[in-house]
Amino acid sequence: MQERDHGGGLDAAIAKYGGSRGGWLDLSTGINPVPYPMPALPSDAWTALPDKAAFKKLYALARRFWQVPEGAGIIGATGASAIIAALPHVIPKGTVCIPGPTYNEHGAAFRAAGWGLGQDPGDVVVAVHPNNPDGRLWSATELNVQCTVIDESFCDVAPDASLIRLANRPGTVVLKSFGKFWGLAGLRLGFAIGDPDLISNLTDLLGPWQISGPALHIGAEALADPQWADETRARLTTDTARLDQLLTSKGAELIGGTTLFRLYQVQDAAAAQDQLAKHHVWSRTFPYAPDWLRLGLPAPDRWGQLEGAL
């Protein structure tokens, strides 16, 4: 099995550069460092099988928060990754185009399901919107093929750019992730929203109780809190401006990203990563672009560590 290239990998960094996990500043992922505050959970969230009412409540709140168009189906799962792995098995097989460079979960999932990957739009197009790592945004006119998967895992920072309005279009599926904007990657909660037939097939494949009781409860609380979302977007905008100032003052050039991660061009990304790692700051480099360095945002009390490393 081919190993997938991700951010993270902090254990390997610790093994090479020393230190303990708590002392490292992991900026290799695009996860909000100030997560949604954990609400109190009812005891039966842990002890009872999730009931239909909990799913119904979560989906109703998701439809309202993301302004899901009438007629689109919705299904949640243990993270967007579970949906990405399942999608190639519910879409009629053909050739898929995944414009890149982008993160490799989609390509790995389609290859594992026996699909052919092509460079030109074929039967299916996967558009990561905004793209990871460069932040590219797609337009609706660019996504006009028989089947379109629109991965909006990072789009909650820019709701006005969302293409959720296309979710009731035949052959279209929009993905949402709870791990990025809400900073709750460990919760493992993601959604597929779109063509009711495809969503029905996904539902059958994923099976019952595909979301845990705690995730159902926490997800519902977060989706019912638009004020937190608005305040978070404002903070992320301020923090990315601060990060840009820090990096560009050291000679890096901003070439893309979102308000959850920034992509910089540097002279030698491996050397830059090594320099940061000596100060226990972990970053993201890319095997296909030796001058690209991606950084997430530090938590409010960890900026000093990054400034010292630079």
C-alpha positions, 0 to 999 in steps of 0.5 A: 500500500502506498503511503500517503503524504500528509501534514503531521508526522510529529512523532518522526520530527520528535525522533529526529530533533528531540523534545516532547510533544507538548514542547513542539509547535505543530504548524504542519496542518491547517487546523484552527488552533483555537477549537470550538469550546467543548460543551458538556455532554449528556451521559448517554452520549457515551453509553447509548447507541445514537438515535434517529432524533440526534441525526435528524437534529444534526442534519437540520442544523447543518442544512441551516448553517451551510444553506443547503439547497432544497432537494440535496441529500446529506450524510455525516460520517467519521470525518471527510476522509471516510467519505473520500474513501467511500465515494469511488465505490458509489460513483459509476466507474470511469476516469477521474480528473483531480487537478493539482497539485492538491492533497492526495487523499482523493487520488489514493481513494480512486486508485484503490477502487480501481479507477483510472486517473486522467489529466483532462476532465473525464467522467468525474472531476474532484475540485478541492475548494479552496485548494490545499496547499495554494488556496485556489478557488473554483468557479461553477462554470469550471465544474460542468461535467457528469459528476463533480466532487467539490471538497470544501473542507477548508471553505468555512473560513470563506462562506461567501465563496462556497459552491453549496448552491450546486449541491442539488445538481445531479451528479454533484457532491459537496464535502464538509469537514469539522476538523479544520475550521472548528479545530476538532480534527480528533472529533472525526466528523464530516459531511457529504451533501449533494445528489440524493441518489449518490447520498443514498448510496453512501448511506448504505455503504457507510452503514448505521451509527456512522457518527458517534454520540459525542460527535453528534452532540458537539457537532450540533452545538457548534453548528447552532453557534454562528456567532462563534463562527463569525468571531473565529473568521475575524480572528483567523484573518488577523492572525494570518496577516501577522503570520504573513508579516513575520514570514515576508520580513524574513524573505519568504514570498506569500504565494497562496493559502487560506486563513487556516494555512499559508503557502510561502515560496522560500529558497530551500524549503527543506533547509527552512523546515530544518531550521524551524525544527531545531526550535521544535516548530514543525512545518510542511514541505512538498516533494514536488515543490522544493521551494514551497513551505506551508505553515498553519497558525500558532495558538495565541500563546505560542507566537513567541516560539515561532518568532524565536525560530525565525 
